[in-house]
Amino acid sequence: MTPLRLLPRLLRVAAVLLKYQLDDLVDGAHLIRPLNIVRPFFPKATAEVRALPRGARLRLALTELGPIFVKAGQVLSTRRDLVPADVADELALLQDQVPPFPGAEARAIVERELKAPVGVLFASFQETALASASIAQVHAATLHDGREVVIKVLRPGIDTRIAADVDLLHALGQLAQRWHPNADKIRPLEVVAEVEKMLSNELDLQREGASASLLRRNFASGIDLYVPEVHWDFSTERVLTLERVRGVSADDVAAIDAAGLDRKRLAAKGVRLFYEQVFRDNFFHADAHPGNIWVDTSRLDEPRFIALDFGIMGSLPEADQYWLAENFIALFERDYARIAQLHVAAGWMPTTIRLDELEAAVRTVCEPYFTRPLAQISIAELVVKLFQTARRFELTLQPQLILLQKTLLNIEGVGRTLDPDIDIWAVAHPVLKRILRERYSMRATLRDVRRRLPEWIHSAPRMPELVRDALRQVASGERREVADPLALALARDDARRMRRLVACGLLGASLLLCAALVGTLAPQGVWPAIGMAFAGLVAFAVGWPRRAS
């Protein structure tokens, strides 16, 4: 039951929704029963509001309800597998902007966190905020060595405010989960959990600084993407100091043209950067809207992007990263049967589904797109529709894949703003194939073998004992049976891979050890040693987990 202390705030939420003619949300969440008596006194939608589409009305209502509801709307805008496209497009326009708090308070927070007066820490500090959002605001400053920086400061009391607002969101989510007729599709509690996690991450500025440092290291050359430097001596969990950068928003086409930059080249570079972050580095900027992605107008010969705001970053488990890359390749090559097989092999769908039915459903979604010129095909839109279709086959979609879907939408939007005729397929396909070729090449495999070899050699003496114990458990029936068919299938696959890895690993380690002994004790037997070493590497390569065929 909803706590009584939240009732006044719930009534205000209901009143705002009614004001923007969102009665179906109020009725569906079952708020109407306690409102029957006072509902006539609530503000009614004006003629101008009634003329607006539903997505615009919802956007205005969330804006009036405040910053946390804006955050919830932004998260909901990424769930295009659940939210209608017209509503998602409107929610994507939500801007997290609120009036700044006094600069004197920001100065006091900086001094308290950094344990020194601002005059000692910085040569100058501007109390007028450069930008202000619901979680933090940014001030300009100068270090004593003359370098310009920006200081991000958390709002005072923001922790308490967010905790209260999250409680309210949970109460609304529980009401909607219980009473809304489409709760199973919208899954309000899941959306609230995403908002809560996002807010928790954004409240730790030290985490954001660490994310910025890693992204900067991944693009250390700064040729394609520039990430501002973190000044750790002036940063804590509530204060983050970054190098000040200058540029224009990625959607400011007029400014980019005025600077004389090649927009087509820039758009293609943006698409390549997305695939490199996701599949090469496995660490991507997950809030890549134009406000956080700038263009450096000072570089005419080699245009580049500038990344800002690292509060929301994404990464994928290694297995999901591999399966997703293979799905993209199959999509580029229109191999619908392989897409169906990959979804099951990845464990995203139960093994009990019929692959031919899934293949037919994928073909039904994709074929209408491929009748268009490739430059007019939206990969993001196609991926969303594939996820929607796959839900009919009990797709288990992980949160990190949803975050990736949102980033793909943002990047594609930036690319088409810069170059409306960009052929994203032509740009993405060779980049992805190159990354996969490099990642799963023999050279990469040998590099991994060299890195793991000391660990394997250390564990090798215990391997026969572990294999013997495992076989004894199987023979005696001591091993616990897995009831779930999918888990059983995955366990069998894992067991096969492990047996191959153990056997080939033992053989390879033994051959390499023999090669080392022969080469050391019998220098004249160099060729036999080389032969044994080569055979050992072949054994490792045979046993090493490989890409699905």
Number of C-alpha atoms within 10 A of each C-alpha: 6 14 9 9 9 15 14 10 13 17 18 13 20 22 22 22 25 21 19 23 22 20 16 13 17 22 17 18 21 16 20 18 10 11 16 9 9 10 16 9 9 15 14 17 17 11 8 8 16 15 11 13 12 17 18 20 23 22 24 19 22 23 19 14 14 15 21 22 20 23 22 21 25 22 20 22 24 23 19 21 23 17 15 12 16 14 20 23 17 20 26 17 13 18 16 17 16 15 11 18 16 11 17 12 14 27 18 13 18 25 17 13 16 17 11 11 13 17 11 11 19 18 15 16 19 17 16 15 19 14 15 19 17 19 21 23 22 24 21 21 24 19 14 13 8 11 12 17 22 22 27 26 26 25 21 15 8 14 14 10 12 19 14 13 18 19 16 20 23 19 20 21 22 20 21 24 20 15 15 21 13 12 18 11 11 18 16 23 19 13 19 22 16 16 21 22 11 17 21 14 15 19 20 17 23 21 18 20 25 15 22 24 18 14 23 19 13 17 17 14 10 15 12 17 23 21 24 19 17 23 16 14 10 17 21 18 15 19 25 25 26 23 17 16 17 11 15 19 19 25 20 15 16 10 16 20 13 9 14 15 22 16 18 16 16 22 27 20 18 24 21 20 20 21 20 20 18 20 22 19 15 15 19 26 26 22 23 25 20 20 16 15 24 24 25 23 20 14 13 12 9 14 20 23 24 21 23 20 20 23 23 18 22 19 20 20 9 11 11 17 17 16 20 19 19 21 20 18 20 17 20 14 11 16 15 22 17 19 24 24 17 19 21 20 18 15 18 19 21 20 18 10 13 12 17 13 13 22 17 14 18 23 17 14 16 18 12 9 16 12 10 10 9 16 14 17 17 17 20 18 16 15 19 21 17 18 20 16 18 21 15 10 18 12 17 14 14 11 13 16 16 17 22 22 21 22 24 21 20 19 24 21 20 22 26 20 18 24 18 15 14 22 19 21 17 13 16 21 17 13 17 21 15 11 17 18 12 14 14 13 13 12 11 13 19 16 12 12 18 11 11 11 16 12 11 16 16 9 11 16 11 10 15 13 11 11 14 11 12 13 13 13 13 12 10 8 10 10 12 8 8 11 8 10 12 18 14 14 16 16 13 12 13 12 12 12 16 16 14 18 20 20 18 21 27 23 19 25 22 17 21 23 17 17 24 17 13 19 17 13 10 12 11 11 13 15 13 15 23 16 14 21 21 16 17 24 22 16 21 24 19 15 21 19 14 12 10 9 5
